């Protein structure tokens, strides 16, 4: 049996790429929360932009995780 190493390499590359992208988006969400906290400490009110950024980033991460679970669990198909 011959193993197709290029297919394995492609799967590894896509996995690493998606992992880096999700971690980056999650980090941007944490940055948004940090902006909210910094605005609260500075003037007593939260930052709407930071809160929106955090919410969108965390929703995107949840969507990617949900899609991954959908692909893994056969009962969802």
N, C-alpha and C positions, 0 to 999 in steps of 0.2 A: 504494500500500500504506500502510495506516495503522498506526502503531506505538502499542501500548497502553502509555502511560507509567505508568499505575497499577501494572501488573504488574511493570514494571522497578523502580519505587519499592518495591514489596513485597519483591522479591528483594534489593534493596540493603539494606533495613531488616533483613530476617532475617539476611543475611550479616554486617552490622555487629553485630547483637545476639548472634549465636552467637560471633563473634570476641571480643567483650568478655567473654562468659561463660567461654569457654575460657581466655582470658588470666587472668581472675580466679581460676578454679579452679587454674590452674598456679601463680599467685602464692601461693595458699594452701598449695600443696604445698611451695613453697620456704620459706614461713614455718614449716611443720612441720619441715623439715630444719634451719632455723635454731634452732628450739626444742631439737632433739636436740643440736646442737653446743653451745648455751648450757648445757644440763644437764650435758653431758660436762665442760665447762670448770669448772662450778660445783662439782659433787660427784663427778665421775669416772664416772658412769653415764649412759646415754642416757635420753631421755624416750620412754616407750612411747606416750604420747598423740601426741607430735609425729611419731613414726615411723609410727603408724597413719594420722594425718592426711595425711602426705606420700604414703604408699602409696595411699590411697584417691583422693586428688586426681590423682596421676599415672596411676592406672588409668582414671579417668574421662576424662582427656585422651586417653589412648591409645585408649579406646573410641570417642571422637568422631572422632579421626583415622582409625581403622580403618573406621568407618561411612562417612566421607567418601570414602575410597578405594573402598569397596564400591560406592558410588553412581556413582563416576566410571568405574571399569573394567568394561566390559560382560561380560567373561569370568566375573565372579563372580556373575552373575545366572542 
